[in-house]
Amino acid sequence: MKHTIALYPSVFVLLLQSMNATEILPITVISATQTLQPLNQTTSDTTIITASELEEKHTLWLKDALQFTNGISTTQTGAVGQMVSLYQRGMDTKHTLVLVDGVKFNDPSVSQAQIEFLSLFDIDHIEIIQGAQSGIWGADATAGVINIITKNPTKPQTTFHAEVGENESKQFSAVYANTYKKLSYKIGINRFSADGISSQTDTTSHKKKYENETDPIYNRTIFGKLHWQFLDEQSLLFSFENIKHNTEYDKPIFDMTTFKSVPQPNSIGYKIENSIKLSHLEYRFSTSPHDIVFYLNQSRFDKEDLLGYQTHFKALIDEFGGHYTYRYAENSSMITGITQQKSKDEIKKRDYTDNALFATNTTVWQQFVFTQSLRYDSYDDVFKSKTTGKLGVKYLFSQSINLFSNIGTGYKSPSMYDLSVASKTLKPESSQTFDMGFEYDHFRAVYFDNTITDLIDYTFDFSTYQSTAFNSDGKSHFKGIDISYDRSLTKSLFAKLNYSYLDAKDKEKKTFANRPKEKVSIALDYNLESYHFGFNGFYIGERDGVSFADYTKRVDTGNYMILNAVLNYNYDENIMAYAKLDNIFDKSYIEVDGYSTLGSTFYIGTTITF
């Protein structure tokens, strides 16, 4: 079995195969420019998380994969299945565009991508592009892009996976793939359930206090992909993903005499039912040096919370587009395209259409790479038209030494929710991002400096439980440093270390809540014939969280380290078993004030392929 370790941008990715064999393969990405290109010729600050890394750690949820990624931090209001907030280079969740096989996962009715729904079974790799990418992808890509790429069916194969763990955790997956002449297809299901723990906890002791009530989670994802190469130059691709995600939660009460929130860890009857349906249809005509693509994407979001402040959310995104790539020289290309995206809130009867034109040129001349992107977005009189762009340069001194820098502009259009609670007309947020970095052998360092103007913020009226959206004056500033070092210490031992420093402040120079100033992650992987042992962990430094009882005050939610371990055993090429222990030392910590986290948790599982 091959064990793949994800590296930061470099010419090659290292594949550790058994005890003493080494194979080197090039790696390519698509999210940086919307066209396939070698990773070493991508100027953007890019991270690739490979399938082997996910499978060796048995990472099921996107949040857990991102814990070990530089430039990104997350918080969760409870344990598995509860709401996750993502901060890419310090910017809020709504500023990151999340895609599944290029299909938008950002729900326009709630202003962000709800990544707690995304399980990672049958994933080929995850592409993470840092910095403003609106010049390529449009709105929502203010901080960057996360594109989850699922596996392609390439050979007849059936895979079963099962896992059980504490808190009545159960996971079962099955995938069937086959080929027939020029047709290949797959269909699969992943099902996860757990009794979980009480999502809220005692805010005075900050200790896990599960009481007598648990908040269960159920996640079921059905997925499929079909590829038909009906002519040598022409093909059709269809993929879909259907997610059902149900969770229970605890609803606090607000004391009108003290004007403070009081947690209710034993609340019952509060349940959220979510349904997300993604689909992608693509026609491609490829003949060197031309590549033409037409596609249809649809994203459907349906959420019911019968006891919540708003009981029903329902949104739809229909996108049609096409682009043409001309490869005018070796590794040099120009891509031009057009897209129309219709977003609709079916509950509040709001909708708008974004018509866009875009172009990206990448020129590779000897050791020099130069990328330019420009995009024009026009809305139906809802917002003013936006023009955004990006410039990137990279100089390759050798296969392992390079310098790179990027400057870009981005924007975030108000969501359907923002428009429904705005006191006056809202403007899109605007951003400017800059980064520069270098790689030397196994060492990599990146400095970034980003600003946002017209940031959309909210005020909350506790007497009516209503929020009001408005554009803030002034600039919000996000800057920091990301450093990584990874290498094979021996033929069997691989080590990786990441360090991130962030300074994120609003217009009044106050630190944004929930973003750690420092984050460190480590990983050690030891491969010995049939066995693989992995040890990983992360440290969260100083982090100001919002007080559960009084939102005007801050509490410390940082300064802790979590360590995990996993042991894999490969019986043969078709059967693998494993055991993993998360939070080895049963560390008591909080990510969001007032909400529980899991203690030491044990899992065992197996995967059978034939």
N, C-alpha and C positions, 0 to 999 in steps of 0.2 A: 504493500500500500504506500502511496506517495504522501509525504507530509510536506505541505507548503507553508512557508512563513511569509507573511506580507511585509514587504519593505516599502520605504518611502521612495519617491521618484528617483529612479536610477535607470541605467540602460537595461539591466536584467533583474529578474526576481530569482532568488535562490530556492531550489527545490531539494529538500533533503529526502533521499530515497534509501530506505532501510539503513544499514549500518555504515557503509563506506562508499556508496555510489553517489555521484553528483551529476545532475543534468541541468543545463542552463537553457532557458527558453525566453524569448522576448515577450513583453506584455504590451497590450494596446488598450486605449481608453476611447470612449465616445463622448462622454459628458462635457469635456473641456471645450469642444468646438462643434458638437452635433455631428461630427464625422469621425470615422475611425482613424486614429493616428498612434504612432509609437509613444509610449510613456516618456521616453527620454527626450522627445521632441515636443512635449507639452510644456508651455511656459508657466501655466497656472500651478499654484501650490496644490498638489494632488496626492491623495492617499488612496491606496487600493487595499481593501480587506478581502482576502481570497477565501474560496470555499474551504480549502484545507485548514486554514486558521480557524474558521467557524466550527468545522467538524471536529478538530482536535480539542478545542475548548468546550464543544457541545453548547455553543451559544445559540439560544433560541430566539431572543428578543433583540431588536435593533438597539434599544437603550444600552444593553450590556455590551454589545459590540463597540458602541461609541465611547464607552468608559475608557477605552485604551487608545483613543485617537487624539492626537495633539490638536489644540485649537477648539475642542468641543467639550462641553460639560453638560450634565443633565441633572434634573431633580424629579422626584416622583412623589405624589401625594398618597403614599401608602406603598404596599408591596406590589407584586406582579399584577398587571392588568389595570392598575389605577393610572390617572392622568400623568403624563410625562411632559416636562418642559425642557426644551433643547436650546442651548446657547452656543452658537457658532461664532467664534471670535468675539464673544461677549454679547452679540446681538440676540434678540428674542427669537422664539420659535417661529413666529410668523415671517421672519426675514430669511428663512431657509426654504428653498424649493426642494420638496421630496418627491421623487419619481419612482415608479415601479415599472421597469422595462420601458421607460420614457413616458409613462402615463402619470398625469398629475395626481398626487395624493393629498394636496392641500385642500381642505374643505372650506369653501368660500363662506359658509354660513357660520363658522366658528373661528375664522380668521387664521387658522394654522393647520399644520399636518399633525394628526393625532397618532404619533408613532408608537404609542403603547399597543396599538392593534396589530403591528407588523411582526409576524413570526418569520424566522429566517431559514426554514427548512427548504431544501432544494434550491439554494442560492448559488450561482456561479461566482459572483464577486460583488462588492459594493464599491462604487466610485464616489469619492468625496472631494469636491472642488471648492477651495477656499477663496474668499474675496467676492466682490460684486460680479455677478455673471448675467446681469440684465441685458447687456449688449448681445448676449447669445440666447438667453432663455426668457427674457421679459420679466414681468412682475414676479414678486416673491423670492427672486434670486438675489436679494440685497446682500446677504451675508455669504451665500454660496449655494451649492447644489449637492444633494445626496441622491444618487441614482442606484437603485437596487436591481441588479441584473440576474434574472433567473436562468437556470441551466437549459441548454438546448438539447432536444432529443437527438442523439447521434448514433445510438445502437440499441438493439433489443435488450431490455433490462427491466427487472422488477426489484424494487427495494422496499423493505419493511423496517420500521424503526419503532422501538418502544422504550419508554422511560417511566420510572416511578420514583417518588421522593417523598420527603416529609410534607406536612400540611396537606396530605391526601393529593399530592401532585401526581398527575397522570398525563402522559403524552403518547400518542400513537400516530404514525405516519405511514403512508403507502403511496408509491409512485410506480406507474406502469408506463414504459416507453417502448416504441416499436418503430420499425422502418419498413417501407414497401416501395421498392423501386426508387422514385424521386420524391417520395412522401415520407416524412418523419413526424411523429406526434408523441405526446405524453399527456397523462392525466393523473392527478394526485390529490391527496387529502391529508391535512394535518389537523389533529384534534388535541387540544390541551384543556385540562380542567384542574382546579384545585379548590379546596375549602378556604385556603388563604388564612389571613389573620384580620383582626379588626383594623380598618383603615385609619381610624383616629386613635390617639393615645393621650396619655396624661401630659399636659403641656408644662407642668411645674417641675416634674422630675426628668423629663426628656428620656424616659426609659420605655422599653417595649411594655405595653400594658394591653394585652389582648382581651382582657375581661372574659366573658363567657360566650361572646358572639363573634362569629367570623364573617368575612365578606368574600364569598366565593367568586371565582372567575371561570368563564367558559369562552374558549376561542376555537372556532372551526374555520379553516381556510381550505377551499376547493380551488384548484388551479389547473391550467392546461396550456399547451402550446402546440401549434401545428405549423409545419414548414413544408411548402410544396415548390420544388424547383422544377416547374413545368417545362421550361426551356433553359438552355445553357446560360442565357443572359437574363432571364426573367424568373421571378419568384414571388410567392405570396406567403405572408406570415400572419398568423392569428394567435393571440394569447388572451387569457382572461384570468382574473382572480376574484373570488367571491369570499368575503370575510364576514363572519358573524361573531360578534364580540359582546358578551354580556358580563356586567360586573355589578355587585352590590357595593354600596358606600355608606358612610356615616355622615349625617347632616347635623352640623352644629346649631345651637340656638343662640340668639342674640339677646342679651340682657339689656332691656331698655332703661333700667335704673342705673346701671354701671357703664353702659355703652361698651360692653365687652362681649366677645364671642366665647361661648362655653362649649368644649367638645362633648360629643355624645358617643362614646366608643361602643355602646350597645344599641345604637339605632337599628331598627329593623324596618323592612318594607321599601327602602330606597334602592332602586335598581335602574340601571341604564342598559338599554338594548340598542346595539349598533349593527347596521348592515352597510357594507361597503362593496361596491361592484365596480371593477375596473376591466376595460376591454381595449384591445389594440388590433387594428387591421392595417396591414402594410403591403404595398406593391413596390417592388424594386426592379429596376432595369440597370444592369451593370455590364459594361464593356469598356475595357481600358482605352482611354483614361477617364471615362464618363461614368457617373453614378446618379441615377434619378430615383427619387423616393416620393410616393404619395401615401398618406396615412389618415386614418380616422381613429380618434381616441374618445373614450367616454368614461367619466368618473361619476358614480352615483353614491350619495351619502344619505343615510336615513337613521336618525337617532331619536329614541323615545325615552323620556325621563318623566314618568307620570306624576311624581311628587316633587319635581324640581320647579325652579322659578319660571323656566320655559319648558313646556312639556314635550315639544316636538320640533326637531330640526330636520329639514329635508332640502338637499341641494343637488345640483346637476351641473356638470361641465361637459360640453360637447366641443371637440376640437378637430378641425380639418386643416391639413397642411401639406406642403410639398417642398422639397429642396433638391437642388442640383449641385453636384460636386464635380469639379474639373481638376484633375491632377495634372498640372502643366509641367511638372518636373518631378524627379524622384523625391518623395516625401514632401513636396510642395503642392498646395491645393487651394482652391477658392470654392467656398460653398455659399450659395445664395438661396433664399427661400421666402415663402409666404405662408402665413398661418392665420386662421380665424378661430377665436376661442369665445364661446358663449357660456357665461356663468349665470345661474339662476337659483334664487332662493324660493322654493315652491311654497313655503309657509307664509312668508311675509310679502310674497308677490313682487320681488325685486329681481331685476336682471340687467346685465350689460354685456356688450360685445367688444372684444379687443381684436382689431385687424392689424397685423404686423408684417413688416418687411425687414429682412435681416441679411447680412453678409459677413462672412469671416474669411480672411485670407491668412494662410500660413506659408511663409517662405523659409526654406532651409537652404542655406548657402555655406558649404563647408562646415565649420563648427558653429555657425551663427543661426539662431532661430528667431524669427520675428512674426508675431501674430497681431492682426488688427481686426476688431469686430465693431460693427455698427448696426443698430436696430432702431426702427421707428414703430411706435405703437400708437394707434388711434382708437379712441373710445367713442361711443355714440352719445356725445354731448354730456356724458356723465362726469368725466374728468378731462383735463386738458391733455393733448397729445404729448407723448414723451419720446425723446431721443436719447439713447444711452449708447455707451461704447466702452471698449476695452483695448489696451495696448499691452503686449507682453513681449519680453525679450529674454533670450537665454544664450549663453555662450558655453560650449562644451570644450573644455581644455583637454579632456580625455574621457574615457568611458566612465570614470568614477569621480571626476572633478568638473563642476560647472557652477556658474553664477546665473541667477535669474531675477527678474523684477517684473511687476505688473501694476498697472494703474487702471482703474475702471470706475464707471458710474452706474448706479442702480436706482431702482425705485420700488416702492411697495404701495399698490393701490389700496384704498380702503376696502375692507371686506363688506359683505352683505350685512353682517352684524354691526360693523362700525356705522354704516349708512343708516341703519334702523334706529340707532341710539344717539346720533349726532345732534347737537343743539343748533348747528349751522353747517353750511357746506364745508366738507372736508377736502383737503388737498392730498394728493399722494405724497408719501414720504420720499425724500431724495437722499442718496448716499454717495460718498466718494471713498474709494478704498485704494490703498497702496501697500505693496509688500515687496520685500527684496530678501534674497536668501542665497545660500551657497551649500554645496555638497562637497565633501572631501572624504573619499574612500567610504567609510561606514558612518561618518558624522554628517549631520544636517542641521542647519540653523536658519530660521525665518523670522524676520521682523515685519510687523504689520501696523498700519495706522489708518483707522477708518472713522468717518464722521457721518452722522445722520441729521438732517434738518427736517422741520415740520413733522417731528415724531408724533404719531397718534397715541394719545394717552387717555385715561379715563378717570372720572370722579364717580364716587358711589354714595348714594343717598340711603342710609340705613333705615329711614322711616318708610321708604317705598320699595326698598331693595332694587333700585334701578340704577344702571350705569349710564353715564353720559360721555360720549367720545368727543375729543377736540384735538386740534393740532397745537403742540407745544411750540413756544418761541425758542429761539436759540439753537445751539448745536449740542448733540450728544457725541461723546468722543470715546473710541475704543482703540486701544493700542496694546501691544504685547510682543512676546518672544516665544517661539516654539523651538525646542531643541530635541533631537533624537540621536540615538546611537545604537546600532545593531550589528551583530556579527556572529559568525560561527566560531566559538572558542575552541572546539575540537570537531572531529568528524561527526560526533554524535550530540554535541551540546551547542545550543543556540541561545543567545541572550539579547534582550532588547530593553532599552531604557528611554522613556519619554519625559520631557519636562516642559510645562507651559506656565508662562507668567502673563497675567492680564490686568490692565488698568482700565476699567469701564466706568465712566462718569457722565452724569447728565449735565444739562445746561447750567446748573447751579454748583457744579463740581462735586456733587454727592455721588458716592459709589452706588452703582446699580445693585439691587438685591439679588441674591441667589447665584451669583457668579463667584466662584473661588478665585482668589488672587493667584494661587499657585496650585498646580496639579501635577502629580508625578505618577507614572505607571511603569511597572516592571513586568518582564516575562522571561522565564527560563524554560527551555524545552529540551528534554533529553530523550534521544531515540536509541534503542538497543534491540535489534532484531524484531521480535514480535511485540515488544513493549514500548510505550511512549509515556513519559511522565512530564506533566506540565505544572509549573508553579507560576502564578501571576497575582498581581495585586495593584492597588492604586491608593495614593494619598491625596486627600483633599485638604488644602490649607485653609487659611482664614476666609470665611464666607459669611457675609451679613445676610441673614434671612429675615423675612417679615414676621413679626410676632403674630401668633394665632389669635391671641386674646385682644391685641390692640394693633391694628394694621399700621398705625403711625409710628410704631416703635420697631427697633431691630433687635434680633437675637443672634447669637453665634450658632451656626449650623455646620461649622467646619472643624478642622483640626482632628482628623481621624484617618486611619489606614485600614483597608480591608484586604485580606489575603485569601486566595483560593487555590485549590489543588485539583488535578484530574489525573487519573491513571487509565490509559487505553491498552487493551490487549487484542492483538490481531491473531485470531485462531488460524485463519487462512485468508486468501484473497476475498472471500465472500462473507465471512463472519467476523464481527468485531464486538467486543463488550467493553464496558467502561464503568468507572465509579468516579464521582466528583463530590467535592466538599467545598461549598461556598461559605465565606466568612468563617474561616478555620477557628479563630479564637473567640467566636461568639461576641464580636464587638458590638456594643450598644451605641447607636449613632442616629442622627436625624438628617434627612435631606431637606424636608420642609417642616417647619415648626408645627407641632400638633398632629403629625402623621407617623404611623408606624413603619419600621423597616424590619426585614428578616434577620434573625440571628443565624447561628450556625445551622446549615441546611445540607442534608445528604441526599444524593441521587444515584441510582444505578440504571444502566440502559444497555441496549444491544441494537445492532444494525445488521440485517441479513440482505445480501444482494445475490441475485441469480439471473 
